[in-house]
Structure formats: C-alpha cells, structure tokens
Amino acid sequence: KAEMHLQIGHCLRSERRFAEARNAYEKVLSLKHAQPVHRAAAHLGIGMAFAKEGDANRARAAYEATLKMPGAGKWNSSAAKRLLQQLDQAAQ
C-alpha cells in the first residue's frame, strides 16, 4: 500500500500537482506498517514538491527528516544530502 501511494505521489509531482503529491506522500507517513525506506522516500518526495514550489525552508525540513530516519536506505539518504547541497548552493 505504501508503494502505491509513493507512485501516486511521484506521478502527481511529475504533473506539477504539488499539493496533491504531498497528500499522497503524507498518506504513506500515516500508514502504521509502512517500511522505514518508504517513509523516508515520502519525506524526500514532500521535500521535492516544496522545492519545486520555491519553499526552501519546508523542503529543507523534509530532506532533514529523511536523513534522520533510521532505515532510510542508501538511495534516499544520498538523494537527501544532494538536494540539501543544492538548496545551500541556491541560497548563496
């Protein structure tokens, strides 16, 4: 079920329907039995949606939540670090 909501979020984000994408990702976070890697991917997706909308502060918070999550997975952690670096470069 978590994977389904992640895919929905990814599709909506690619269609620039950012608020709806965030809702799909939030659904993953609300699922009691979602795997940590799926929760981390949801935080990452939320951050990417906020970044596309120009809300760097909320994007940063979501990326940091990804990094703080035990069991986030190598890919999610690497992506969050890279996206945080991009935010830092854009702020300079």
N, C-alpha and C positions, 0 to 999 in steps of 0.2 A: 504494500500500500504506500509506503514512503517513497519508493522508487517511482510510482505512478505520479505522485504529487510533485516530485522533483522534475520529472519530464514535462509535466504541465507547466510548471514554473519556467523551465528553460524555453519552452515554445512561446509562452506569453512574453517573456523577456525579449526574445528574438523579434517578436512583433511590436516591440516598444510599448507594450501594455504593462507598464512597470508596477502599478498599484495591484493589478490582478496577479501578476507574477509573485509579488511579495505575499499576497494572500495564500497562494499555493505553497510557497516555502514555509510560511507560518503554520500551515496545516501539518507539514512534516514535523515541525517542532512541537506541535500539540499531541502528536501520536505517542502514546505511552511506551510502546515497544519498538520505536524507531531505533535503528542501529546508530552508534555514535558517528560513523562515517557519513550516514545520511543526514544527521543533524548538522554536522559540520558543512556539508555541501549546501544545506538550506541556508545557513548563515552566510556562506560565500555568495550564494545567489541573491540574497537580500542585499548584501553589500554592493554587488554589481548593479543591481537595479537602482539603488540610491545613487551610485556613482554616475550612472547614465543620466539621472535627473539633475546632477550637479550638486547633490547634497553630500559633500566630502566628509562632514563630521559623522553622519549616520553610516556612511559607507565604512569609514574607519572603525567605528564601534562594531559593526558586523564582522569585518575582517579580523579584528582582535578577538572577538568571540570564537571565531573559527580556530584561531591559534591556541586559545585557552582550553579547547575541548579535548579531553583525553580520548584517544582512539580516533582522532580526526582523519587519519590517513595521510600518507606522504603527499599525494597529489593535492589534496585540499590545503594542507599546510604550506606547501610550496607556492601554490597559487595565491593564497592569502598574503604571504610575505612579499611576493612580486607586486601584487596590487597595492599593498601598503607603500612600497617603494615608489610606485607610480604616483600615488597621492602626494607623497613627500616631494617628489620632483616637480609636480604641478604647482605645489604651494610656494615654491621658491621663485 
